[in-house]
């Protein structure tokens, strides 16, 4: 794979993947974006990750979403993207929308975490080197820092754009009470917030219930959903227990105790609804998010080309009847 010449599919924009405008901006993002949180680090098979990224782009997924500490190990997802740029994607750089973030633990000491100007700027400089890029399309503050003045964090984002290291900025995992300040500060400094990225899926609706989605709509800010399949729980992998090679079997981010008998029953009934819609459970879970005009894109953490091809089928049927939505709500809340 590494030495195989790559030419992107000529059909990549032939209508299969819809693109949605990101808030009140000139940017459109694919309905499905590729997240590099897992499956793209140094512990993973590079050839398989590379094939997955190629498959994504060949099918219209133009947005690759990263962060400084994605891997594992920290930084290695960005390093692997850098290799992929040189091997496959460099000729297509202007067709890609590449994002990265800083805000969580990255290196030892007081300057390798949270939201200070020093951390954000230093981290982005390191990220650009790892990814072998001159700039990113979007840079996020990855989480709210209660001990750093919001003005310092937001001004760092403004200055990053003015330095030409990012075209746009966004925020992720910020509480709803901070959004008015963030959005207004960035807008007042002519660097409007492009995207809010938050965890959102059938079983985790906090961004909806807290008012974050409404705030984004009102402010003209796009929204991208991470963990749209709830760490893979909303797939067919756990309908009959815990597969030995699954994320839950590793008992790290997705804990085994989540899969109670009641949860298995609910998943099976959700799967029945999906089957009646001629969809898999994962396709329906993604389609449920994309039915909402507030959601610009969903981030999938695909581990194979086959999973990419399955996930993008969600865009083919994002309409739901009132009865379907009622039954889904009963089973997922």
Secondary structure, DSSP 8 states (H G I E B T S, - for coil): -TTS-----TTTTSSSS-EEE-SSSS-EEESEEEE-SSSSSTTS-HHHHHHHHHHHHHTT--EEE--TT-SSSTTHHHHHHHHHIIIIIGGGGGG-EEEEEE-S--SSSTTSSTT-HHHHHHHHHHHHHHHT-S-EEEEEE-S--TTS-HHHHHHHHHHHHHTTSEEEEEEES--GGGHHHHHHHHHHTT--EEEEEEE-BTTB-HHHHTTHHHHHHHHT-EEEEESTTTTTTTSGGGTTS--TTSHHHHTSSS-GGG--HHHHHHHHHHHHHHHHTT--HHHHHHHHHHTSTT--EEEE--SSHHHHHHHGGGGG-----HHHHHHHHHHH-
